[in-house]
Amino acid sequence: MADERFSQQEHAHYARHFLVKGFGPEGQARLKAGKVLVVGAGGLGCPALMYLAAAGVGHIGIVEDDTVDISNLHRQLLFGVGDVGSPKGAVARQKLLDNNPHIDIRHFADRLDESNVMAYVHDYDVILDATDNFTTKYLLNDACYLGGKPLVYASISQFEGQVAVFNLPDAHGQCSTNLRDIFPEPPPAGLAQNCGEAGVLGVLPGIVGSIQALEAIKILSAVGEPSINRLMLFDALSLQLRQVSVRHRASNPLSGEQPRIRQPQAIEANCAVAVGAQYAISPQALEQRLLSDTVLQLIDVRDGHEHLTMSLGGINIPLSELPQRLAQTVAGVETVIYCKSGVRSLKALHAISAAVGEGRCRSLTGGLDAYVAAGCLERLRRAEGVQ
């Protein structure tokens, strides 16, 4: 006799799940009732979303305000060439529903911050961190701890990935360890590169994001043991998987013996190389200078292929080549250095200042990501048109 909790079409869709001993209809029913929020629909988010939706998680939220870029396609398999320029979250939602029309998927074209993160966390059972920056990772970690919600954390770079389940309450309401038990504060700026700066092997986020989906499914279905109080380290080159035990840190500023974090706070300033306001320029201010007749030198410190894909023009000096090419930086001429997110340009600014002295050289705050987000597109279109 058919289980009335599922339609005939759902019975067919989840037929192989029903056959799994220890999971079966009960596990599937728990998935159907479950709510998962996936923050980010990029390298980690795409595989996680694909498996969560196909598995039948009944309610999925996607927080993503970015658009599809051609450089995403080697690892973000929800998207194709025809999706370039379209909102990631909206495209992902439609393609996931094509796979499983029996679930509810909502896309929020939003960016998490102190004002909204608790509301998002409150509405879901499990949160997946599929982001690529430490600001959002710490914001989510703190919000999940304060909201009593489990967080499936992951991080990737080049050939390596990490996965852990944080803030999972036990039967007594005590939470498992969290990100601040490993790193009480964000790592130094020199270690805070995202995939756009350090690169990533395309298959790696597929593996790590799938593991995130697995952990969320285990939590929702109450099947298996979630990876709590340990950090999984995966090396794609050697195919080695290690687990490192994580203990509660007494000095944890969030959950330790004397907690001082009472609400989620963005820590963006701590993730950047220190720079005075006089050495930074906002996207809006740069746009005004570019549209005027002011003599302005631009230096793009991204790699050559990034420069060819999209740029503001100017000289392309990859950060790794800067020490040998400092002679091309013209002292005394107003100069703006830019990259993808503003990290590499700040490092370049310090290197140039140390070599030629502090002068009329500034870094584009937030890089091209912030420039595009601010709607400053005219210069970008002209640069694309001539390359």
N, C-alpha and C positions, 0 to 999 in steps of 0.2 A: 504494500500500500504506500502511495506517495506521501511524502512529508508535506503537510499543508503549509509549513513555513516557507516553502519555495514553490515558485511557479513551475510549470512544465518545462519552460525554456531554461530556468535556472537549474533544474535537475539535470538537464542535458549539459549545460555549461560547466557545472561543478562535478560531473560524474566521477572523474578520477579522484577528486578530493573525498567524495563519499566513500570510496573504496579503501582509503588509507586507515589502517587500524590505529586507534588512539586519536584520530582526528574526526573523520566521518561527519555526519550531519550536525552533531553538536558543535564541533569546531567551526564548521561553516556558518552555523547560525550566529555564533559569536562574532565572526568576521562581518557578517551582514549587518549586525547591530553596531559595529565599531566605527569610530571616527578618527581619522588620521589627518594631521596637517603636515604637508610637505613644504618646507621653506626653501625655495629654489627649484627651478625646472631645468637645470643645466646638466653637467656631466654626471653628478650623483643623482639628481632628481629624476632624470629621464628613466634610467633602469628601475629605480625604486618605485616610481609611479606606474610603470608598465606592469610590474609584478603585483603590486598592491591592487591595482584595478582588475587585472586578470584573475587574481585570487578571489575577488568578491568582497573586498572591504566596502561596506555599504555607503560610507560617507567619506569623501576625500576632499580636502581643501588644498589649493595650490596658491602659495604667495609668491608672485613673480612679476616684476615690473619691467623686465628687460625684453629686447626683441632678438629674433634669430639672426645670427651673424654667420657668414660663410665659414669662419674659423671654428664654429661650434660643431660642424657636421661630422668630423672624424670621431666624435665620441658621444654626441647627443642624438641618438638614433630615432627619436620621435620626430625629428625634423628632416626636411629635404630641401633641395635647392629652391624649389618653388615657395618655400616658407620664409626665405631670407627677407628680413625687414618686418615680418609680422610679429605680433606679441607672442612670446613663448608660451605663457600660461593658457591663452585662448586656443592656440594650435594644439598644445598638449591635451587640453580637455577634450576637444573634438576627436582626436585620434584615440584617446583612451576609451571614450564612449563607443567608438566604432568597434573596439575589441569587446567591451562589456557594457551593453546598454541598460543593464539591470541595477546599476548603482547611481548614486548622486555625486556629482563632481562639481565643485565650485572653484572659480578662478578669481583671485583678488589681485588686481593690478596695483599692488601696494608695496611699500618698503617698510619693514619693521623698524620701529623706534620705541623710545620710552613711553610714548603716548598711546600706542596701540597694541604692544606685544602681549600684555596681560589679557586683553580681551580675546585675542586669537587663541592663546593657550587655554583659556577657560572653556572654549567651545569644543575642544577636541580631547580624545582619550590619550592619544600618543602623538608626539611631535617628532618629526624627522628633520634634522639639521643637514640640508643639502646645499649649504652656502659655501662660499670660497673666501670669506674674510673673517678676521678675528672679532671685529666689532659685533657682528650679528651672532657669532658663535657664543660669545660671552653673554650677550643680551638674552638669547634663548636659554642658555644654561641657567641663568639667574631667575628668569621668569618661570621656567619649569620647576625649579626648586621651590620658589615662593608659592607657585600655584599647585604644587603637589602632583605634577604630571611627569611621566617618564619621557626622556629625551633620547632618541637614537642618534648619536653623534657620529660623524665621519669627517675625515680630512684626507686629501690626496695631493701628491706632488710628484711629478716626474715618473718614477717607477714604484713609489711606495704609498701605502694607504693605511689608515687607522680606523677602527670602529670600536665603539663602546656604548653601553646603555647606562645612562646617568639618571639620577633622581627617581628611581623606581621605588615607590612605597611598598613596604611589606605589610603583612597582616596587622601589624601594630602601628602602622603609619610612619615608621622610620624609613627614611630614604636611603638608597644606596649612594655610593660616592658620586661626585660630580666633577666637572672640568676643573674647578678651582682646587680640588684635592690633588690634581696633577700639576697644574700651573696656576698658582694663586692669582697671578696677573698675566696679561698677554705677553708673549715672548718679544724680544727686541725687534725693532723694525727690520733689521737685516735678515731675520728668519721668517718674516711675515709676508712672503711672496705668495701670490695666488697663481692659478694655472696660466693666467694671461701673461705672467712674468717669468715663471720658472718652467712652464711647459708641462705636459702630461702625456704619457702613453695612452692612446685612445681606448684600449681595452680595459685599462685599470679602473676607471670610474664605473664601468659596467659590472665588474666583479664586486667592488666595494659597495656600490649602490644596491646591488642585489642582496648583499648580506644585510644591509640596512632594512630592506623590505622583509627579509626573513625574520629579523629580530622583532619588527613590529607585528608580524603575523603571529609569532610565538606569544607575544604579550597579549594580544587581543584574543587569541583562541585559547589561552591558558594551556598551551601544549609545549613541552620542552622547558629548558632552563635559559632564560635570557642572560646575556653576557654582562652581568653586573659585577662591580668591584674588580674589574680587570680591563685592560686595554689590549685589543687585538692589533698586532702589527703585521702587515702583509708586504712582502718583498716580491714583486712580479718577476724580477730577473732571476732570482734563485728559487722561486716558488716556495719560499719558506713562510710559515705562519707561526708567529710567536705570541704568547699571551703574557702580559706583565700584570702582576697583582697591584691593585690600587687600594690604599688604606685611607680611612678618614683622617684628614689633617686637622689637628687641633687648632692651628692658626688660620684655617680657612676663613677668609673674610665674609663668606656667605653662610656657611653652615658649621663653623667651628665653635669653640668654646666661648668666644667673645665676638659674635658676628656684628659687622658694622654695615653690611649691605641690606637695606630694608626694602628696596625697590629696584627694579632693573634700571641700569644706567649705561648709556652708550660710552664706550671707552676709546672712541676714535682717536682722540688726541694722543693717547698712550701708544698707539700703533704706528705713529708717523715719526719720521726723523725730525728732531726739533729744528724749527726754522722760524725766524721772526716774521711778523706780518709784512715788513717792508721787502721781504724776499719771496713773497707769494703773490699770485695774481689770480683772481676769480675768473671763471669762464665768461661771465658777462663783461667784465672789464677787458678781457682779451679780445672778445668779439668786437667791442667798440674800437679798440686800437687797430684791429685788422681791417675794419671797414673805413678807417680814416687814412690819411696820407702820411702817417707817422712812419719813420724808418724803424723797422723792427726786425731783428734777426730771430728766426725760429730754429731750435735744435730738437730733433726727435731722437730720443735715446732708446727707442725700441729696436728690435732686430729688423733687418732689411725687409723680410717678407711681411712683417706687420706694417711697415711704412708704406709698402706698395699696395696693401689692401685698403687702407684708409689713413689719411693724414691731413695735417694742416699745411703741408709743404715744408719748406726750409731745408736745413742740412740734416741728413740722417747719420748720426754717430752712435751706434749701439753702445750701451753702457760698458760692455766688456772691452770695447776698443777705445774708450775715452782717454785712458792714460797716454796712449800712443798718439792721439789725435788732438791733444789740447791746443795745439797751435792753430787749429781751425776755429777755435772759439775766440771771437774778437773782443778784446777788452775795450771798454769805453763806448761800445755800441749797445743800446738797449736790447737785451736778449731775453727770450722766454724759452725755457726748456719744458718739454712735455713728453708724456708716455701714456700708458693705458689708464692707470689708476692713480698716478701721482707719487708712487713709491720710488721708482727708478729715477724720476726727474729730481726728486729731493736729494738722492744720493749723488747724482751728477752735479747738482748745485753746490754741494759741499766740496766735491772734488775740484770743481772749477775755481771756487773761492779760495781753496787752499793753495792752488797752483798760481793763480794770477791775481789774487787779492779780491776782496769784496768790491763789487762794482754794481753796474746796472744790469744785473742778471737775476731773473725770477723764475719760479717754478709754477706751472699751471696746477692749481689746487684741484685734486680729484682726477686729474688727467683727462683724456678724451672721453672716458665714461661720464664724468661730470659735465663736460662740454656738451655732449649729446643730450644728456638728461635735462640740461638747462634750456634746450631748444635752440642752441647756437649751431645751426646746421649749414648756413650759406657757404662758409669757407670750406667745410668738408665736402660739399657737393662739387665745388669748383675743383678741389684737389682730386677728387675721384674722376672728374671728367677729363683731366689732362693726363692721367696715368694709365 
